[in-house]
Each structure stands twice: as C-alpha cells, then as structure tokens.
Amino acid sequence: MLFTVLLTNDDPIRQQMEDFYRRDEAEVLEHLLPIADISQAARSRAWERARTLVVNIRKAQHGKGGVDALLQEFALSTEEGIVLMCLAEALLRVPDRLTVDRLIRDKLADGDWSSHLGNSESLFVNASAWGLLLTGTVVNYNDEDNPRQFGLLKKTMGRLGEPVIRASVRYAMQIMGTQFVMGTSIERALERAREPEERGYRYSYDMLGEAACTAPDAQRYFDSYLNAIEAIGKAAAGRGPETSPGISVKLSAIHPRYEFAQRERVMAELVPRLKTLALAAKRHDIGFTVDAEEADRLMLSLDIIEAVFADPELGDWEGFGIAVQAYQKRSLFVIEWLRALTLRVGRRMMVRLVKGAYWDTEIKLAQVEGLAGYPVFTRKAGTDVSYQACAARLLAYRDSLYPQFATHNAYTVATILELDSARSGYEFQRLHGMGETLYDQVVAEAKVPCRVYAPVGVHADLLAYLVRRLLENGANSSFVNNIVDENIPVEALLEDPVETVRGWRRKTNPNIPLPVDLYGSERANAAGMDLSEPVTLAAAREAMKQWLRTLPLSPELSGTLQEVRNPADHGELVGTIA
C-alpha cells in the first residue's frame, strides 16, 4: 500500500518538491534569485530602514541584559560558549547525581570564566560569569595540584561539597531558562502575556517537549495540548485567530512512530488525533499551527496536513496553520503546494515562515547516511535568499494564505516591509526573550503586528529547546549574536543576500563538502539510501521484485539439502543449501 500511494502521485508540485529535495545548490539559487530580488530603490530604502533599526537596537542594549547579551558573551565561537551548550544538553540525559558531579567537574573546571567578567554591561551576564567562575574553581578544589587561589572562601565552599555545586548549576540553568520560557504552565504564561498584549503583541504558545517515544508519552503531550487549547481559548474570548493567542503543535509529540516507514499507521492514527486538536481550536476560534520537523518527514507532514485541513468538519474556520522552513531547498514549492491546497478547499491558511532550527542535524545526517546532497543550503545567505523568495510569494497569495514572518534579522524585516506597502494581511513573529527592541520599533512605527512564539514548560523539558536556540543564535554568523557586538560595524550587518549570492563564484560552502567527499582524497564516503524518497524506494522495490523472481535458489549441490526460508515470512522459500 505504501509503495502504491507514493508511486502513483501525479501532483506536479509535489514532483517539483522531490526534484529540488537535494538538488545542486547553485541550480536552486539560480531559480530563487529572480523571485527574491527587489528594485534598487527598494533595496536602498530597506538598507536605510535596517540601519536605523540596528542603531536603535544597540542604543537600547546599553545596560540591558537578557538572552541577546548572554548569547553574545558566551557565543559558540568561544570555548566557554560550547561548554555551556554541551552542559545544558547533557544534563537532560544524566541519570544520577554522581554522573552529574563528574560532568560538571569535567566541563566547568577548565573554562576561562574570569576572562568574561566585566565584558558585558549586563548585570545578568556578569552574574552568570561570576557564578560559573566560582563553580568551575570550587569543583576543581579537591584536585591535589590545584593552588588555593580563593583562600577561605574557596575552602568553605569546597567543604560544602559537590551537591551544593550541582544544585547551583541546575539553578543557573533554570535562570537561563526563564529568559527563554514564558511560564511553567499555560496559566502562568497567559498571565505573563497580558502586559505585552496591551502593547500590541500577540502570542503563540509551544508546549515544551521533544518527540514522543512511547504511547504514554504521546498521550501526555496530547492531553497537554488539549488543556492548553482550552486555557488559551478562554483567554482569547472569541477574538479570532489573527488577533487572539494561538498554539503550536508538533506532530512528533502526539505519535510515537511518526516516521515515513510507518505511513499507513500514521495516517490511520495520527490524523484523527490532530483533527481532534484542530476541532478544539476551532471551537475557540484560535490559531493552530503545525510546527516544522526534520526534512525527511516533510512529505509525510503534508499528507497529514492535507487530510486534516480538507476535512469538512473544519467548516470555514481560518485558524489552521503550518510552519515552513526556508533553509530547505524545496521551500518555495511548499508555498506553491499550500496555495493550491487552500484554493481547492476554499479556506484560508496561516503560514509561519521560519529559517529553520535543525540545520546542524540535517547536514550531519546527510553525511552519516552518505546521501547525494544536502536538503538545506550550506551558506546562510542562501537561506536568506530562499526566505525572501518565499516571503514575496506569501505576500502575493494573501487572499488564501496569511503570512507570519518569523525572523530576528533587521534587514529581512526591512526587506519585507519594502515588498509590501499596504502593511496589512500579515504579521511578524519573534521568539520569547529575543528581538524585543527590534519589534518594539516595528509594531510602533510600521504598525505591523508581531506574534511572540512562547515556550511553556518545566526545566526538564527546556534543555533541548535551549540547545536549539544556542545553536541557532550563538554561532558567530548569527545576526542575533552580532547585533549586540559593537566591534562589528553596523554596515556589516546590512548585506543584501541577493547581491551577496550573485557575487559568489561558488554557491556552495567550500568548508562543507558533499557527503560523498567527506573524507577528501582518502576515500569516498559509503553511499547510503534515502528511504524517504519515492524514487529511491521505487528503484529498491524493482530490484527486490527482480530478485524475488529468481526464488527459490536451487544450485546443484551434493549432500543433504537444507531449506532456507525468509525469517520474516516462513512461507517463502529462499533456497536450499548443503
């Protein structure tokens, strides 16, 4: 059944998605550049607007802390930034206290935390540096060769023991978490959102938690979503999906086998669950966005979304939405497919355009599997070109799509404002704890609304989300990281991605070889099979059929013959052996 569904797909837009899945990066960009381009006059206005935004952001940052300053001080270009990221991610998986103590000792003891003291005007950042310095030194106190630099204070802290330090590190992680998480419960998050909502902000709540591994996990996440929808619905009070708070749902959270190989089961079990949540959101007339997942599950996601969105029980409700990742080479065709779907169904859909949060994973998976190419762009400017092209299409399709532009890049914001003069029929989005100064200006001056993507959950569920944000925004190429670094000229943050890409002699990142070339001249990488691609599956199926036609294998052998049967189907005789 799975092969039949896949191989009889005659949708030309879906076929284009398949064609562009891992296509050569230069070919993809040549297709996108004309769509992403704007006039020279518009480019000049965007540059001036973006420059004003950045200058005002830097003025407002003086003496102000928060996540932006923390990411800049402990960026992933520093050894300490990498240590913090590793520690945050690893603490999620540590099973016992002894291992926690050893992990903290290993990660913090050798960090040069003192070099970060006083570098930032943020009290939050400096307090974090002091805490990490003290923790790292005290953990190392019991080492015999460690000089007693902190005297009585150090000795006193050393006698308190590592349980105190372990608790301190966890508390420090919780403090970092409050900068990223709206509240530990949906009720607390809604209460905290009241003041920003009065200033013109909207909210989309994300119930923290990674993919469900078991049926009880999936049921727990499902119940959490249902409870949140009810709470959000009461707070929305019938304002409609555009102006009321909404919710974001991960498909991987509500089914333990949300994967391509389990398509039939997923369509039978996950679709009804998603429909139940969507109908609950419809009853309250709030926004309901299906969040983005890894690239190999995109086509399965679209199958699920089509099945639910086209269901007649949703009526004329216009709150259903989807997140589209611009860093995928086929993102423009996803927009086209959504356009066709909404016209066919006759109902508007919300579309959150993001740049993407799993870039590192997509690159590494393609390398490990030895695939023909990458599903994502290997240079940031390539992703920015794709984002602009998708934004232009979304603005052109506002009669059936409601664009939601999620970005913290001032130049991207300015370009979108130049793509549209009406200032209506769309919104911007930002992450909670980030980009406040940028969007305070946009909401007040451009009069375009902004929705805050606000995670909700406890500390144990935060760490994986926190790591994604650190990876996404802590890199030295990140706009969020660089905008608060006054050593970087303002003009360096305002490069037009279309002009940048057109100026490249080589469109791919020279530091990221294709998966087959991962080992350079030493040897070719072992080639794998992408079992989420219909073309690959079709070829594998045909090869299997040809082999099956040769069964049973009966070579001329002497001696006693023994049957060899298929271990998955004992009724199938593979052959005989002597």
Disulfide bonds with the S-S distance in Angstrom:
none
